[in-house]
């Protein structure tokens, strides 16, 4: 890494290190804001992108993180059945307040507070996957097993 990482991306690199992972965060010239952009930037399939989507539990106002395969849409009713309350949309301010990151760059770890996390079972089909790393221009490569270990997330069908 010749150039220093931006502060939010460095925060993800440090969170990985603290948890004992040696994954290297990469900042890119092209945007990785969407799954398609990220897949194109790193040369993988859209399904290999582990997209982090923050929802808001409507009754408790708690943030819920769903880490979905880039090719899947989240069935919100299914997630509601896991948390026993309706899901609401999380706007940009809510996402930043609870995670410390902007939409399009939310990583699976390193958040400001502990989140309830659900991991799309379809990500387990791949040997390697890619996740956002703190900005819409940063990603890191990992395995599905590492994703489960680093997040403590519950693997479920999100479709």
C-alpha positions, 0 to 999 in steps of 0.5 A: 500500500503506497498511499495511506488509507482514508480514515474510514477505510483505515478504521476497517483495516484496524478492525480486521487486525484487532480481530486477528485477520490479515485481510488487506483493504484496497482503495480503488479509483473506481466506485464500488457503491453498487454490487455490479460496480464492485464486481467489475472493479475486482473482477468477480461475479456479482454474487461474490459481493457481500453487500451490507444493507442496514435496516431499522427495526421499527419498534425498537429502533435498533439497526439490523445488518443484512449481508447479502450476496450481490445478486440477491434481493432481501426478503424483508418479511423473512428478516422480520420473522427473525427479529419479531418486528417490522423492518423500516428503511434506514436513511443515510443519517441513521446508517452513519449514526449507528455504523460510522460509515456511509451508505455504499461503504458499510463494511461487515465489521468495525461499526460504532455499536454492536449490530444484529447481523444476518448473513445470506446463505448464498454467500457460502457457495463461493470460495472467496467473496468481497466486502465493502471496506469503509467507503464507496471506493474500498473493498477487501477479499475474504472467505465466507467462513471468515465473514461468519467468524468476524461478524458473529452473524447468523447464516439464513436464507434472505430470499 
